Amino acid sequence: MTEETPGFDEKPDVPSGATPDAAEPQAASEEGAAAAGDASETAGLVAQLDQARTALNERTADLQRLQAEYQNYRRRVERDRVAVKEIAVANLLSELLPVLDDIGRAQEHGELVGGFKSVADSLETVIAKMGLQQFGKEGEPFDPTIHEALMHSYAPDVTETTCVAILQPGYRIGERIIRPARVAVAEPQPGSQTVKPAEDAAEAQDAESKDDGAHKESGGPDEG
């Protein structure tokens, strides 16, 4: 058994040259420094997070702009493709218009018979599938955007400039005019709107004069 020396108490180890009272402020300063380091590290992480969010927003905006530009590019390419196709079809059909005119004249004269008629029907079916439409009818109002007037006259039975004869039908594809309808037009007779009222006034004046003469002959006072 170990005998303990009476009157001797064990004390914690204390660094040489330091007292127990001086160790407590040192520990507190170390804890403060650690807390300050944690706060500084947190602030740095928050700043990095803000930078990452800013960069993400910028990249998102760039992506949205690129997507919009690509959609506009696709629409422009599709529009150009349709326009090129319409121009190519219009150029092809323009070369066929004299053939269609010959077919129309042959049909008017009753010469569209036999194999010639079969070929003409097949050709008209093909051009109809390609979108070619014929227009121009007698009696419709003259429209300079779709009609070309080759002959001009006056007529008492029209109230506006009217197509009275279709010399060559017009053709179009959709809204594109391939050839305007070539027509003969008639305008209202000059002065036709004023001649009739003047004639009516003259007739009324003659009737009034006759009435006055008859009144004088029958209703005048007797002399003597």
C-alpha positions, 0 to 999 in steps of 0.5 A, a space after each residue: 500500500 502506498 502511503 499518502 503524505 498528509 497535508 499534500 493536495 494534487 493540483 493541475 499542471 500549469 505551464 511554467 511561467 503562467 499562473 492559473 488565473 492567466 490561462 482563462 483569458 487566453 482560452 477566451 481569446 482563442 474562442 473569439 478568434 475561432 468565432 471570428 474565423 467562422 464568421 469570415 468563412 461564412 461571409 466568404 461562402 455567401 459571397 461565392 453563392 451570390 456570384 454563382 447565382 449571378 453567373 447562373 442568371 447570366 447564363 440562363 439569359 444567354 440561353 433564352 436569347 439563343 433559343 429566341 434567335 434560333 426560333 426566329 432563324 427557323 421561321 425565316 428559313 421556312 418563310 424563305 423556303 415557301 417564297 422560293 417554292 412559290 416563285 419557282 412554281 409561278 415561273 413554271 406556270 407562266 410559261 404554260 399560260 400561252 398553252 392554256 390560252 390556246 386550249 381556251 380558244 379551242 374550247 370556245 370554237 368546239 375544237 377541244 375533242 378526242 385525245 386533245 381534250 384528254 391532254 387538256 383535261 390532264 393539264 388543267 388537273 395538274 395546274 390546279 393541284 399546283 395552286 393555279 387559279 383562273 379569274 375574270 368574269 364579265 360584269 364584274 367591277 373593274 379592279 386595276 390591281 387584277 384587271 388590265 383594260 385593253 379596250 374602253 367604251 361607254 355604255 348607258 346601262 352601267 353605273 360604274 366602270 365594268 368589265 364587259 368582255 374578258 379578252 384573256 383570263 387572269 391567273 394567280 397562285 394564292 395572293 400572287 398575281 401571275 397575269 392580270 385579266 385582260 378585259 374590255 371595260 365600259 364606263 357610264 355614258 358622260 352626262 347620262 346622269 344629268 340629261 334625264 333630269 333636264 329632259 324631265 324638267 323640259 317635259 314638265 314645263 311643256 305640260 304646265 304651258 299646255 295647262 295654262 293655255 287650256 285654262 285661258 281658252 275655257 275659263 277666260 271672261 266673256 267680252 261685250 
